[in-house]
C-alpha cells in the first residue's frame, strides 16, 4: 500500500488538477477496491 500511496503523490505532482488529499484518497480507495478490501460503490 505504501507504493500505491507514493505513486499517487508522484502522479499528482505531474497533474495537479485536484487537491493532493483528494487524489491520494481516490487512488488508495481504488486500490483497496481492486484487491477486495472495500466493496464496490
C-alpha positions as semicolon CSV with decimal commas, in nm:
position;residue;x (nm);y (nm);z (nm)
1;X;0,000;0,000;0,000
2;X;0,292;0,235;0,063
3;X;0,399;0,208;-0,301
4;X;0,042;0,294;-0,413
5;X;0,046;0,600;-0,186
6;X;0,387;0,706;-0,318
7;X;0,277;0,656;-0,677
8;X;-0,034;0,866;-0,616
9;X;0,181;1,151;-0,485
10;X;0,414;1,130;-0,783
11;X;0,123;1,123;-1,029
12;X;-0,040;1,418;-0,851
13;X;0,284;1,617;-0,885
14;X;0,255;1,591;-1,264
15;X;-0,118;1,659;-1,296
16;X;-0,211;1,895;-1,009
17;X;-0,577;1,902;-1,120
18;X;-0,709;1,830;-0,771
19;X;-0,605;1,869;-0,409
20;X;-0,337;1,621;-0,304
21;X;-0,562;1,482;-0,029
22;X;-0,837;1,402;-0,280
23;X;-0,600;1,247;-0,534
24;X;-0,433;1,020;-0,279
25;X;-0,764;0,916;-0,122
26;X;-0,909;0,830;-0,464
27;X;-0,603;0,626;-0,557
28;X;-0,595;0,435;-0,228
29;X;-0,970;0,367;-0,237
30;X;-0,943;0,241;-0,594
31;X;-0,659;0,011;-0,499
32;X;-0,847;-0,122;-0,196
33;X;-1,149;-0,198;-0,415
34;X;-0,931;-0,373;-0,673
35;X;-0,790;-0,611;-0,411
36;X;-1,128;-0,666;-0,247
37;X;-1,075;-0,475;0,076
38;X;-1,357;-0,226;0,011
39;X;-1,690;-0,309;-0,152
40;X;-1,769;-0,155;-0,490
41;X;-1,977;0,159;-0,458
